[in-house]
Amino acid sequence: MFKERWQFPGKAGADSSAAIAAARGWMLSVVSLVLLTVPSMAEGIEGSSESAISACISKGAQTSTFVEPGANREFVARDGRRFLAADIDWPPAEGASALYGSLDTASGDLPRLEAIPAGPANRWGLIPAWIVIHKGDALRLLQAAELEAGGALFVPELASGTCADQLRLAENSARDEKSGIWARGKQVLVHSATDLKNLEDSAGNYVIARGRIVSLGKTRSTRYLNFGRYWKTDLTVTLKTSDEDRLDAALSQNGWRIEDLANKTVEIRGVVQVRDGPLIALRHPEQLVVLEDKRAGRGGRNIN
């Protein structure tokens, strides 16, 4: 399971030997993943690579900077700024070697990594960014490469519309192929909304839950999506009423509204809390997908 991405502890000093060792190890892991998942980089931008870059990075994006992988899944610029890869969550560090394999560094032909800020820095000073991989004249969005290889989970916080569809499509490819974190025998990442014990045992983790919304409820400040008849024990998804228009706007692209969601089967992703049963707070429209949607990257699939 993935811990909430904002629960990072304080960072070790840059001169710490442990931090340096971790950074070097991760650099090999990231570069190895790139070489494994992009065998024809010299052929230029193709397919989902081009689509993800054009969909997620606007022409008016902030000034970019080249970075190197640092400790704790960070990317570090020469001026000291620290970046994190927006909208994905990494698997546990101990699984990296199994996912990425070894790397022959003898040639020294390593890709360059460019960070394009996607939002303001968080409380730890980490700036969410789109990370572009440069190898020769070819470009690839690191987020898409990670998701396609099953190296990460899509965690929508900034992506919307076509960008979110491209990232979800990349993740779905790994799910279909049972790659990386989706391989059979690994931890369950998609839970049934009726499997309350597993959901409660996942408290504090980022998960995907699938199930039918039984009913809708609403107070002055909160909208409730109820996945069972007993709100004291069943899974509940909450949404601030102030965010309803935003969710309705996203749903409307496929002809839905919040009021249409009763009796619909959906996938919801987010951090599990336990408050009168398992609860997931919906803070971004792309956390919820109606499984009858036909938009790119959406649609029904079996629980992994």
N, C-alpha and C positions, 0 to 999 in steps of 0.2 A: 504494500500500500504506500501511497505517497503522502508524506506529511505536508501540511499547509506550507506553501512556498514562502510565506512571510515569517516563518518561525526560525529564521537563521539566528544562531548565537553570535556573540561578538566575534569579529574576525581576528585571527592571529596576526602578529606583526609581519610586515613584508619580508623581514630578514630572518624569520623563523625557518630553520632547516626543514621542519615538518611541512610548513606551508609551501616551501619551494619544491620539496619532493612531490607533494600532492599536485602542485601546478604542472610540473613536468609530466607526471603520470597522466593527468587529464589531457594535456596537450597531445600526447601520443594517442590517447583514446579518441579525441575529437578528430584528429587528422586521419587516423585509421578508418573511422566511420565514413569520412568524406571519400576516401579512396575506395572503400568497399561499396558504397552506395552510388558513386558517380563514376563508373568505369569509362565513360566517354566524354569526360570533361572537355577535352580538346576540341570536340565537335561544336561547342558553343552552347547557348541557352536553348533548352528544348522543353516541350511539354509542361509539366507542372512546375518545373523550375522557373521558367519564364512567367507563367501565370501567377505563381505565388509572389514573386518579386514585384510584378506590376500591380498586383491586387493589394498588396500590403504596404508598399512604400510609395507614397504620393510624390509627385514632381516637386511639391513645395516642402518636402521634408527638411528637417533641420540639418545643419552641417554634420557630415559624418566624420569618423576618425577610425584609423586602423588600430586594432587591438590584438592582444595575445591572451590566451586562456590563463586564468589565475587560479588560485585555490578556491574551494567551495563553489565551483561552477560559475565563477565570475569571469568577465573579460576585462582586461586592464589596458587603458591607454597610456601613452608615454607621459601625459600631463597628470597622471594619477587618478583620473576619473575611472570609476568602476561601473560596469554594465552587467545586466543579466539578460538572458534571452527571453524576450517577451512571449507570453502565451503558451509556454510549454513548461512541464515539470519533469525533471530528470529522475531516472531510476536511482536506487541506492548506489553509492559509490562502489561498494564491493561487487556489484554486478557488472561494472563497466568492462572489465577484462574479458568476461565471458561473452559480452555483446559485441565488442569491437575487435577482439583478436589482437594479434601482434602487428607491429609496424616496422618495416625495414627503413631506417632513417639514413642509410648510407648515401643515397642519392642527394639528399638535402633538398629535394624538390617539394617543399611544403607549401600548402595554400596559404594565402593571406586572408585575414578576417577583418571585415569592415563593419563597424557598429553605426547604425542610424537611429538616433534617439526616437522613441515612440511615445514617451510620456515623461512626467516629472519624476525625480528621484524619490525613492521610498524613505522610510524613517532611518534606514541604515546607510543612506547615501548611494544606493544602487539605482542606476538609471535603466529602466526597461528599454530594450532596443531590438530592432530587427538586425540580425547578424548575417551579412552577405559573405559567402565564401568565394574568393577569387583564386582560380587556378588557370594560369595562362590567360586566354581571352574569355574563358568561360566563367559564368556566375551561377551561384545556387544559393537559395535561402536556407540557412542552417536549420531553421525551425522545420521546414518541409523535409529536409534530409533526415533529421532526427526522427520525425514522426513516421516517415515512410519505412525506416529501418526498424521500427519498433523500439527505438531508444528513448522515447519520451511519451508523455501523455499531453493531449491538447487541453490547455487550461485557459479558456477565453476570458480575457480581462480588457483587452484593447481592440482585438480584431472584430470586425463586423462585416456583414454582407459578403461580397465575393472573397475577401481575404479569409474570413472565417470558413467559408465553404472550401477553399483550397486547402487550408490546414486540416479541416475535418476529413477531406478526401484523402489526404496523405495518411492520416491516422487510420482511416478505414482500410486502406491498402494493407497496412501491417496487420490489422485485425483479421482481414480475410486470409492472409498468408500465414497467420500464426507466427509472426516474426518477433524476435526480441522479447519484450515484456509480455507479449500476447501468446507466447509459446505454450503449448499444453504442458500442464504440470507446474507452471509458475503460479504466483498468487492470482486470485480472482480479482479482476479489476471492474467487472460489470456484475452488479448484484440485482437480484430480483427485489422489487419494492416490497414484496411480502415476506422476504427473509429478514425479519426484524432483528434476530440475534446477530447475524453477520453484520448488519448495518450498525447496530449498537456497539459491537466489538470493534468497528472501524472508526469510532469517535475520534475526531482530530485529524483524520486522514481525508485526502481528496479521492473521491470515488465516482463511479458512474452507476446510477440506479435506473432500472427499466421497470415500468409497470403502467397500470391503467389508473388514471385520475378518476376517483369515484365521485367526488363532489367538490364544489367551490364554496369558499366562504369569504367574508369580508367584514372588516371593522373600519373605523375612520382612518386608521393609519396602516393597516396591513391586509393584504390579500392572501388567502390560504388555498393551496392546492392539496386536497386530501386524497391519499392513496389507500384509504380504508375507511370503515364506518366508525371506528373508535379513535378519535383524535388523541386520546390519552396514551395510546400504545402504538398506533400505526404511523407510517412515514408521512410527514407533512413537509411541504415546500412552502416557504413564505416569500412574499414580495411586498416591498413598500408601495403603498398606493401612489406615492409620488413618482414611482418608476413604471406605472402601468402603461402610460402612453408610449414609453420607449419599447416595452415588450410588445404592445399591440402593433407598433410600426414594423417591428421585425417579423411578427407572425403574419401581418397583412401581405407580405411579399408572396405568401403561398395561400392567401385567401382565408386565413384564420384570424380569430380574435381571442382574447382571454376567455370570453364568455362561451367560446366553442369547445373549450378543452375538457369539459366534463365527459367522461366515458371514452376519452381518447388515450391511446397508448403512447407514451413518451419516454425519452431518455433525458434524465436530469443529471448534471454533474456538479460537484461542489464538495465542500468540507462538511463532513457529518458532525452534527452536534446531537446531544441527547437532552431533550426538553419535552417531557411527556411523550416519550417515544423518540425515534430518530427524526432529525430535522435538518433540512438543507436550505440555506438562505440563497435566493436567486438574486444576484446583484448585477448580472449581465445577461442580456437577452439570449446570447448564444449558448448559455448553460443549458437551455431547454430546446429539445428537438421533438417535434411531432413526427412519429415514425411513418406517417402517411405522406410526409413531405416528398416532393419530387425534385427539389432543387439539388444542384450538384453537391455530392458529398453526403447527402441525406438519404433517408429511406430505411426500411426495416432490415434487421439482421438478427441472427441468433445470439443469445447471451453466450459470451465466451466462458 
